[in-house]
Structures are given as C-alpha cells and as structure tokens.
Amino acid sequence: MNAAQAEQPQSIWRSRFLWATIFLLVVDVALLVANPFGKVDPGKLPSPHSWEWWRTQSYLAAPKAPDVVLLGSSLVMIPTPMLDADYLNKPFDCVHHDHSIYMQDRLADLLGPKNLSCINFGLPGGMISDDYMVARYLLNNERKPKVVVLGITLRDFVEHHVQYPATSHPYRYFSQFMDVADIVDIAMPQAWQRADYLWGRNFVLWGKRLQMQAIADEAGKAAIAPLQSERVAVNPVTDAERNKTLAAKLKAIAEEGEFMMEPHKLTLFEDNTNEYRSRFRGDKSELFNAESKFLARLLKLLRDRNIEVLVANMPLMPANMAVMPPGMYDKYMAITKKLVAENNCKFLDLNDPTKFVLSDFRDTAHMNGNGGKKFIDSVDMAILQDPALRSALTRGQQQTSLAGRDSTIH
C-alpha cells in the first residue's frame, strides 16, 4: 500500500468529522433560535432528591406565598423540626415537614392574624450563595414572602469542603432555572472554573442536556400511552408511580423515611470540634470574599423586592468558636453588620453563651429542640418589637392591640 492509499481512509474520517461538526453547529444554532427548552417544567428536570429539590417542589406546589421564610444552613434547618416534633408531640418525616408550626402558632398569638405560614428553607451545609440562589429563584412575584429570617454564622462563609460557590448542590440545582451570567465571576472566580459554564452557554446541546432529557422522557410517555391503556385498565397506576419524574430514577441525597424526627427524643451531646476544625482548615479568604459579595447581593435583592429582612447571628458553643481561624469571626461580624445597615435590615445577635447553654445543643454548633424554641422565640420577639417587621405580617389584616400584652414568651 502506497502513501496515497494509506492517506485515503484518514481523509475520509476527517471529512466525516468536519461534516458532523457542521451538522451539530447547525442544530445548535437552530435550537438556540427556537428555544424549545424555555417552557420545560423545572420539576421535570433530572435531579437527585436533595433537600433543595424537596423544598422547591413543596414551595412551588403551595397554594399561596408564605408569610415568613427561614433561610440558612443546618443550624436553622435541624432545631426547627426538632422543636416541632416536641411541640406537636408526634413524629414526622423531615423531607415533607417544611413548615415551622411552632413559629406559625406563636406569631399568630403575638400579632393577631391567623393562618400564618412559616417555611423552613434551611439547607444542610448551606452557604450564603445557596441562600441567594433560593431567594433569587423562588422568593419573587406571587411567591415572595413578607419577611425573611436569615440565620447565619461564619461557617456559611468559609468551608474547607467548598472549593468555590458554584460547586455546591443548591447552586448547581437552581442555576438550571436562571441565567446566572451576572454572578459567574463571583461564583467561579478562576477562569478554569468557568469552562463548563461557558461551554454550556455557547453550545445548547451541552448546556441544555437536562432539558433535552426531560423532553425526551415526556415524548416517550406520550408515544407509549396508547399501548399502556389496556395494561392500566387491568393494573391501575398508583399516585406514587404517576408522580415519578426523572429525578426519582437518580441516586437520592435525602429520601423519604431517612430523616425521621421523633418527639422528646433524648440524644447524647456530640463533641464535633474535630469536624469543625476540618471545616475551618486552610486559607479560605477567597471563598469568604465571594460569599460576602453574595450576602450583599442577597440583602439588596430582598429589599428591592420589598421583603423585610431579619438577619440572625446564630448561637454557637465556645468550643466551636475556639477552632475558628484567628480573627475570622470578627471579620464576619463586621461585614455582616455593615451590609445589614446598608440595606436597612434588622440584626439579631443570638450568639450569647449566657442565654444558649449546653442543654440547648446537640453538638457544638447545632441546637436541639430546647435551643430551637429559644431561637424561634427570640426571632418572634424581634418581629413583635420592630415596627417594620410587625407591620409586614399584620398589614391588611385586623390589628390586635399590643397594649398590656406580656412581651415575654413562656
């Protein structure tokens, strides 16, 4: 075989590759112009059953916007349902229990209006950037609450296991539904971190692959529906089967029955200082700066949407404070107070070891039901005593005179 004959197969493959590339580019441009993915139901996109997935499905299915939304990490998420289990004296599944019943009842008692709705949108391991993504996507228009309570601490700004904001589960989940071009430089500070995003933004076939999966799934169901009619008549499909989406086929992060909350359950205190020593290790100044920018954007976003905001500095045990990088907590407090003041929000400092004691914690950072009650009671009183927060929840309803009312929650 001479050189010309050997070159011929390679030339054919180069030609085929060129035509395939041209074909894909033409298809990509056509999809970009037609935008068939714009109306894809977010609930049909493939996603593991993460906490943000469960909470989003519930939030979107609610008949009306909540009055109060609690945002934050597991420091908010865990004690709130632990309190409800004790308060209601019954067990429940945390993936479905997304309200703070205790908070709803106590606010109604203090402020007068009934049928208040208080949503607990705390996310395990949540960062400030995750709170921002929740607020940006969900807390808007007919779904926006009257008040947001943001419970935060230093760990929401620095976490050894979070390389940069865009790597978190909530960020990746919510960024499917929004154009995040304006925050890419903050969420992905380094150029190499933006490679996948830029590739997906410029090539629809890559960037909208989840939407294509959802459309294909729906088309497949429609195509085989006539063939299934006889089977359904004999073996009716259950509601659980009917409501399954592609998400149900993927590996779950939080499934039903995995996080049950039992009332008045005694748990031994766990010394998790080694865990937090690991969480705080390394130089995380770049992540801290990025999360600080997200806090500024979050507070401005909420205030621009006319949502009243209460920022609560969450209580911690001294042992947890002791493993923090030197000077970082003071830096966190300074920038938080500065941004709270600039955005005309309210600030509640709950990190007081004389008020939140050992019996209020299940470990060095997370409160139990006792601590949860102190936390919610403190937030309720802050709302009661602040005219703007109180007015936001009572506006348009019959005002109840507060004269003579005991301001102490028993």
Secondary structure by P-SEA (a helix, b strand, c coil): ccccccaaaaaaaaaaaaaaaaaaaaaaaaaaaaccccccccccccccccaaaaaaaaaaaccccccbbbbcccccccaaaaaaaaaacccccccccccaaaaaaaaaaaccccbbbbbbcccccccaaaaaaaaaccccccccccbbbbbbccccccccccccccccaaaaaaaacccccccccccccccccaaaaaaaaacccccaaaaaaaaaaaaaaaaacccaaaaaaacccccccccccccccccccccccccccccccccccccaaaaaaaaacccaaaaaaaaaaaaaaaaaaaaaacbbbbbbbccccaaaaaacccaaaaaaaaaaaaaaaaabbbbbbcccccccccccccccccccaaaaaaaaaaaaaaaaacaaaaaaaacccccccccccccccc
